[in-house]
Amino acid sequence: MKNLKSGILACALLFGASSSMYAQQAEAAQTQEIKTNEVKAESVKVMDQDAKKQEVSMKELPASVVENIKTNYAEAKFVSAVKHLGADGEAKAYEVVLNQGGKEMTLKYDAKGMPAKK
């Protein structure tokens, strides 16, 4: 009878220990899922910021930007340009990438097309 009681007690202890370990593993998995969801949410925020950029052609740039490029970078070749949009959908800034002598450079302009202050 004593062995039966010891056996039952041992089973109860093992069941309790395994239940505790299972609960810890479940909690760790839930914590990992929360962290993963936080990373996904952060990724969405970054994508939303990128959505506020619009690639434009040289013809779509403000005349003052084009004039500045023609005057100061006559030898450079146009590579690309991006218009940064505000929440209202209006242009807030421009970035223009030029290639001069095999070297790329990025020029930044404000909403009015004036060179951005560094």
PEPEJO-V97015 format. One record per pair of residues at least 12 apart in sequence whose C-alpha atoms are under 7 Angstrom apart, sorted by the first residue. I is the first residue (numbers start at 1). J is the second residue. If there is no record, write none. Layout:
BEGIN
i-><I	I>
j-><J	J>
END
This chain:
BEGIN
i-><52	52	52	53	53	53	53	54	54	54	55	55	55	56	56	56	57	62	64	64	65	65	75	76	76	76	77	77	77	78	78	78	79	79	79	80	80	81	81	81	82	82	82	83	91	92	92	93	93	93	94	94	94	94	95	95	95	96>
j-><84	85	86	82	83	84	85	82	83	84	81	82	83	81	82	83	81	113	113	114	113	114	100	98	99	100	98	99	100	97	98	99	97	98	99	96	97	95	96	97	94	95	96	95	111	110	111	109	110	111	108	109	110	111	107	108	109	108>
END
